[in-house]
Amino acid sequence: MTRPDSLTTDLSRHIASQIHAAGGWVGFDRFMEWALYTPGLGYYANDSAKFGHMPGSGSDFVTAPELSPVFGQTLAVQVAQALEATATHEVWEFGAGSGALALQLLDALGDAVQRYTIVDVSGSLRVRQQERLAPYAHKIQWVDALPQDMQGVVVGNEVLDAMPVKLLARHGGQADGVWHERGVAVEHPGTATEPARFAWADVPTALRPPIDIEGPHHYLTEIHPQAEGFMRTLADKLSRGAVFLLDYGFAETEYYHPQRHMGTVMCHQAHQADDNPLLAVGLKDITAHVNFTGVALAAQEAGLDVLGYTTQAHFLINCGLPERMQTLPLLERAHAAKLILEHEMGELFKVLALGKGADWAPVGFARGDRSHRL
């Protein structure tokens, strides 16, 4: 395993050289991509633990499948309905992480799934997934690129939040403010034993958030061209099936609310959160909340139908989570409850459903659908 101090030194110096080659400044989206995905060094490309319940495991955060296996078992109810409604037999999972969700879905779905395809850019995570999913090796394949035609049910849990975002900063208020793109410059290039240091740098831009933001104050926010581009690609490739995306985020009017003036970019390391992605590069996750309106519009304009949008709590309750929880031991029930409690994952996390080629109503949105708020 690479030493943390060596990893961040090597990665930061690599990023500094890339910024220098680009003329001394790059948009934050490029910095975020390098910090997360540089082969062998980026956060999702190195061999750190990442997923787990407690810091003592060496992990940085916990996702729903690691929190409780009933997450995948309950999601499987929706996936099974989608497979039947679309007359397909394949599940596609983007960003499979530790492989926990794949294992839960495969255990629950049985013969309804003939093939399970994982799309993951992380080579180190792929090794862990292969070990964990060995009992289903005959059903699973890993791909680096999408085929011309996809059919089946697509699942992405906490995938969109890890896609690089552009930062926009308004200097001044709505009436007289000037928008800049916030990027990254090199403060110190580093040495063989010392990490490079980075600094924020703003340049004027014609880019704007999708809606006007009222108020006399400075404002920092994100736009999501990569996530929206991903949806257009998915819409182009998927000829028949459904898509379920679970992540933390908001609809557009809430995302760009005047009070959300510091943006949503966050970092996660050892189960602690901070807001400075320029430090300890490669050693911590960098994320941004999802603008579900922008994602849904990009998908819809590219040919997918919006089938539902709701909170994770409503979705899992509609799919039968409370009944499953009743059979669990007390401690496991407490973990499962975090999936739906308002102050845990229940309200902040949302579920967006999209489809193509079939007319049907997903069970996960039977009550509490918020599509009208997108």
N, C-alpha and C positions, 0 to 999 in steps of 0.2 A: 504494500500500500504506500502511495506517495505521501511524504511528510507534508503536513499542512503548510509550514512556513516555506518549504521549497515550492509547493504547488502555487501558492499565491504570488510568490516572487516570479516564477517562470511565466505564469499567465499574465500578470500585470505588465511585465516587460514586453511580452508578445503583443498585448493590446496597445501599449505605448508606441511600439514600432508601427503598428497598423494605423494608428492615428497620425503619426508623423508622415507616413506614406500618403495619407489622404489629405495632407495639407495643414495638419495641426488641429483639426476640429472634425468631429463626427456627430451625427444625431444620436440621441440616446438609444434609439432602436438598434443601431449597429453595435453600440457598446454592450447593450443587454444581450444581444445575440452572441457576441464573443465571450462574455462572462459566463453564459450558460452552456454554450454548445461548442466551443473550441475543442477539436478532437483531443482526447486524453487529459485535458486541463480544465475545461469548462465545468460548471457545477453538475450538469446532467451528463457529462462525458467522463467524469473521473469516478473513482471507486469508493467515495465516501458513502456512509450508511443511508442518509437522507430520511427514510421512512421508519417510524417507530413510535411507540407510546411515550417513552421517557427519554430525557437527555442522556441518562446513563448508558443507553444502548448505542450512543454515538450518533443518534438520529437528530434531525432538525425540525421535523413536523410530523403530524399524523393526518392521514386522509381517511375518509369514511370507510373504505374497505378494511383498513388496518384497525379502525376503531371497533368495528363489530362485523362479524360475518353475515349478520342478518341484513346488512346493507345490500350486498350482492344477491342474497336470496330473495329479497323483496323486489329489487330491480328486475330480477329474472321473471317475475310475474308480468311486468310490462314488456320485456323483451320477448317472452313466449307469445304473448298476444300479438305483438308486431310481426313476428315470424309467420304466424298463422294467417294474419290479415293480408300480408304482402306475398304469401305463398313463396317464401324464400327459406333458406336453410343455412345461412352463413352469418356469423357475427364478426364485425370488424371493430377492434378496439384501438383507439389512438392514445398513445402515451400510457402504456400499461403499468408503469411504475414497478412495484415489487412483484407484480403478478397476482396479488391477492384478489382483485376483482375478477380477473379471468378465471381463477380457480373456483370462486364462489358461483359464477355464472355457469361454468361447465358442469359443476356438481349438480346444480339445480335444474338445468335445462335438459340434460341427458341426450336422448336421440333426436330431439328437436333441432340440435345443432350438428350439422355434418362436417362443417369446417369452421375453425376459429382463426382469424387472421389478425395479427398484431402489427401495428405500424408504430415504430419507436426509433427515434434517432440516436438513442443512447446505447452504445455497444456494451457498456458495463452493466446496465440494467437488463439488457437482453440475456446476458449470462445468468443473472439471478432468476429471470422469468423462466428460462429453460430448465433450471434446476427445480423450481417450485412446481412447474407444470408438467414434469416428466410423465406422470400417469396418463396425460392426454396428448402425448407426443404424436400419436397417429392422427389427431384432429387439427393440430396447430401448425401454422406456418407464420414466419416473420418476413415482412417485405420492407424494402427501402423506398419503393416508388409504387404509386397506384396504377392499376391496370386501366385500359381504356374504358372498360365497362365493369361496374360494381353492382352487385345485387345483394341485399341482405339488410341487417340491422347494424347501424353504426353507433358505438358507445364511446363517449369521451368524458371521463371524470377528472376535473381539474386539469384540462388540457389548454383551454383558451387563455387562462390567466398566465400561462408561462410563455405565451407568444410575445415577442418584442413589440413595444409600443413607442410611439412618438410623443414627446413631451412638448406642450405648448404653454407659454407663459405670457400673460397679459400684464404689461407694465402700465398701471393706471386703471381708471374705471371704464365702464361700458362706453361712455360718450367719447372720451378722448384717449382711451388706452391703445397702446400699440402692441400687436402680437409678435412674439418671438418664438423660434424653435429652440428649446433648451437642449444643448448637446454637451459634449465632454471634450476637454482639452487636457494636455499633459502638463502637470505642475513640476514633476521631476521624473526623468526617464528610468530611474532605478539603477541598481548595480547587480553584480552577480549574486550578492547576498541580501540586497535590500529591495523591497518591492517598489515599483513605480508608484507615483502619487498622481491623482487626477483631480481636476477641478471642473465645476460647472461653467459653461459659457453659452451665452444666448446670442442668436443672430436673428435679424428681422426675417419674417416669413409671410407668404401669402396664405399659408395654411390657417384654417379656422376650425373650432369645434363645430359640430353639426347644427347646434342651435345657439342663439345669442344668450349671453350670460349677464344678467342684470347686476348692478351694484357699482359703487365707486371705488372698489378695492382691487388690489392686485389679485391675479388668479392664475393658478397652476393646474393643468389637467392633462389628460391623455387622449389621443386618437388611436384607432386600432386598424391600420391598413392591412397588417399581416393576417389578423384573425378574419377580417372581412374577405381577404383574398383566399384564405383557406376555405371559407364557405362557398365561394364561387367555384373553386376547384372541385369541391365535394359535390356540388350540384351538377357540375358537368360530367362527373364520372358515374354518379349513382343513377342508374336507369330505373331501378325499382327497389323500394325498401323504405326504411325509416331511420331517423337520426335522433339520438337522445344525448344532450349535452348538459352536464351538471357542473356548476361552478358558482363561485361567489361573484356577485355583481348586481347591477341595477338596470332598470329601464332608463331610457335616455333623459327624461325630465328630472329624474332623481340623480342620475349620474352627474349631470351638469348643473346641479342645484347651486345657486349662489353661495350657499354656506359650505359647499365642498371645495373650498378654495385652495387646498394644499395637495390636491390630486390623490391618487390611491396607490401609488407605487410603494411596495413594502418588501422587506427582506426578512428571511427566516433562517435562524441558526441556533442550534441547541435549544429549540422550543422557545426562543426569545425572538421578538419582532423588533426591527429598527427601520428607519427610513433613509438610510444612506447606502445606496448600492455601489458607491465609488470605493468603499473600503472592503478589505478581505475578499477580493474577487476570487471566484472559484470555490470559496468555502461556504457560501450561503446562497439560498434561493432568492431570486428576484421575481416578483409578480406584480400584476396590476389587476384591479377588478375588471369585470367584463361589462361592456356596454351591450346589453342583450338586444336593444332596439337596432343598433347598427349591424349586429350579427344576423338578426332575423331578416332585416331588409335586404342585406347582401344575398342571403340564401333565397329569399322570395323572388328578388329580381332576376336571379340566375335559374329559376325554375322549380324550386322546392316549395311545398305548401307548409305553412305554419299550422301545426296540429294542436299546439298547446304551449302555455308558459305559466309556470306557477312556482311557489316556494318548494323547497325540498321537503318541508314538513307536510304540506298538502299532498305532494306527489307520493311520498312513502306511506302516508296514512291511507290514501286511496288504493294503494297496492297491497294493503293488509299488514303493515308493520305492527300496529298495536296487538293484533292477534298473535303474531310471532313472538312478541316480547313477553307475553304472558307465560310462555313455556320456559323462559330462560331463568337461570339462577340469578340471585339478587344483584351481584356485581356486574354480570354481563348485561342485565337489564338496564343498569345505570349507564353503562357505556352506550347501549343502543339508544337510550333516551336522548343522548346528546345529538343524535341525528335529526331530531325533530323539535327539540326545545328552542324557543324563540331566541334566547340569549346565547345559544351555542350555534349549531349549524342550520337550525330549522328555518329561520327567516332570511338570513344573509345569503344562503345558498339557494340558487334557482335552478329550475329544470326547463329546458327548451326542447320541444319536440317538432321535428320536421319530417316530411314524407314526400314520396313520389310514386306514382303508378297505382295507387289504391285509395279508395275512399273509406275511411273507418275512423272511429273515435277512441283514442287511447284511454285506458282505464285510469291512468295516473292523473288525469285532468278532469275526472268526473265532477269533482267539487273543488272550488277555489281557483279555477282557471283565471289567469290575469292577462290573457292575450290582448284584451282591449286596452291595456296600459302600455303596451309596447310602443 
